[in-house]
Amino acid sequence: MLLLAIGVMAAGPTIAVTKAATDWLLPVGVTSPAFASLDFYPLIPWYGLFLLGSLLGRLAYPQKATLLPAVKCCSWLIVLGRHSLLIYLVHQPLLLVVLLLLRRLALL
């Protein structure tokens, strides 16, 4: 896994300057000359960093047990963290409904 991680990260600079006629290879980092973005993070070289982190995690935690004590004071925060995707997916339509209502009432 270490060699794969190093290889993927080493390929990053080469992939970043490679241009293609279309954006079919955009997920791996090959862009077209017309491509522009402020928040684009391609798989190469970042997948290599993910692999390296996975390897270091296996080495640091061979028993797969946390080194930190359990905290009971913030159980509400733990519940929010465990259900964050559901919260995100539910709040998006709610925000749209509120914005549409405000617009209809001419408050927005």
N, C-alpha and C positions, 0 to 999 in steps of 0.2 A: 504494500500500500504506500510505503514511503517513496518508492521509485515512481509510482504512478502520480503521486502528489507533486513531486519535484518536476516530473515531465510536463504535467498540465500547467504548472505555474511558469515553467521556463518557456512554454509555447505561447504564453500570453502576449509578450511584446511583438512577436512575429504575427500572431493572429490580429492584433490591434491595428497594424498598418496594412493588412491585406484588404483589398477592396474587391467587391464583386458587382456585377451588373444589376443584380436583384437583391432583395433582403431575405432570401430563403435561408441563409446561414446566419442571420442576425442573432439567434439565441446563443450561438457559440462565440460570437464576437466579430464575424466577418460582415462588414457593413458596405453599403453602396456609397458612392461619392456624395450623394445628396442627403445622406442620413445626418440628422442632428438631434441631440437629446442631452438633457442635463442630468437625468437620473437613470442612465442605462448601465447595468452591471451584467456583462455577459458571463456565460458559464465558464469560459476559459479566460482568465486564470483563477477565478473565484472558487471553482469546484476543487481545484488543487488545495486551496486553503481549507476548505471544508474537510477534505480527506486528511490533511495534516492534523486538523483539530480532532477528528475522529480517532486517529492513531494515538495522539497524545492523551486523549480521554481514556482510551483502553489501557495505556501504560500507567496513568496516574490513578485510575480507579479500577484495579483488576477484580475486586470483589463486587463492583457495581453498587457500592453503598456510599451514601453521602458522608462527608466528614463534618458536616455542620449539624448542630443539635436541632431538633424539631421545635418550632416556635408556635405556641398556642394563642398568642395575644392578638393576632391579626387574621382570624379565621375568615372574616368577611372578605379580606383582600385575596385570600387563597381561593375562595369560591369565585370571585371575579376573574382571577387568572385562569382557573380551570374551565370557565365558560366564556372566555373572551371572544372566540369565533362566533358563538351564538349571539352574544351581545352586539358584536359588530354587525352581523347580518340583520339583526332586528332593528337596530337604531338607524340604519340607512333609509329604509322605507318610511320610518317615522319622521325623520328629518324632511324628507320630500313632502310628506303630507302637511307638515307644519308650514313649510315654505309655500306650498300651493295655497293653503288657507290664508296665510298672511298676504299673499299676492291678490287673492280674490277680495279680501277685505280692504285692499288698497293701502295696506300698512307697509308694504315692501315694494 
